Amino acid sequence: MMSEKPAERQTVSLSSFFLVEFFRESLAISEVEVKKLLRDPTELFTRAVQPVLWLVIFGQVFSRVRGIPTGQVSYLAFLTPGILAQSVLFSAIFYGIAVIWERDLGIIHKLMVSPAHRTSLVLGKAVSSGFRGLVQVVIIYVLALVMGISLRWEPWAIGGVLLSVMLGSAIFSTFSLVIACIVKTRERFMGIGQILTMPLFFASNAIYPLELMPPWLRWFARFNPLTYLVDALRSLMIQGGHSVHSFGFDIVVMVSVFIVFLLTARRLYPTLIH
């Protein structure tokens, strides 16, 4: 019995060391990505244009349409969480093209021969994408205040929004990485990215409720992770907003999707250099 206790302690210490190293590697990758963004924040400003157009033009026009059931909230308030989710999708889905650039510059080759775990390399990319998503939150909240949209300011609601956005960004950036590992060229990636973004956006509850959809589209929306991101945001962001599912259910679905994409990207990541 005495000999088993040191062995157990050694196993625990090795597991702790592995976890510490894993998260340290992931944070190192994400730190590099965030530094790139801070050195050239142009992308952040260009990404701010699209939500402004959707809320100021599309939202103002469709708020006059009375046939869209939005419950006790105005259509503009109903639309705001959907536009935040759209901004997250559009900024993260093209994340893979930066990975292809890194492959062409030889950076991926250096990472592949490093002792870093493949999963930590992918997770670090996902975390950095989550930080980009937080910038979108600030933009949408400021825009909503200017437009007089009633927002929720409870600390737990804001924390839930931040968690949902980071998780949504991680999902779509990892999905983008999977696509990049498959197509391997910038030209193919741009074409496929354009094909995927609009169906994902319109086959969700971002700009209209699920009950307005025909049955076949509603069926597709149930398998669309953007639907669950919008659902979580709608109950947390706006006064009087409600979700179809509970916040916990939305988070569980998004975490499950992210794990699937993370494991897939981990498996495909080394193939990017071939």
C-alpha angles and dihedrals in degrees: 000000000000091000092052095058097062089047091052091048090050091052091050092048092049091050091049091049091050092051093047092050092045094054092041090056092046092050091047091055092046091048091056091051093048091050089054089054093048092050091054111023092168091109091058092057094045090049089055092063097068099056089047090056093046096049099037098041110018094034095048093049097045092044085075092058108096097191096078110091109220100158117226096342131080120256090248091057090044090052097049098078089045092055091049089053089047091053090051091050096046095047095045101040092067093048090103093068089067088055090054089051089052089051091052091049092051096247094119090052090056092048091051093057093045120098090244117123115252092231092054090053091055094041091051090056090049093050092051089051088053090058089053088053090055089060088057089054091057092048094050094045092051091047092048091052092051090050093049097246113159109240132186115247102183109131093233091050092051090046090052091051091051092048092048093048094048091048092047091049090049091051097051096039090052090047087051090051090053090053091048091052090052102044096032096191131087094228094054092043094054091051095049092043091056091048094051103043101063097045090048090050100044094040090063138071093258098113103013137023120267092243091067092061124094112252096258092053092045088053090053091047090059089065094044112101090206088067091061093045091054091044092055094045095047093061094042104041110045134050109253094010119141135190132223092227131030119269090246092054092049091051093048091052093048093046090050092050091047093052090052092050092043093054092044092050091047090056095045099039096086090052090064092082095054 
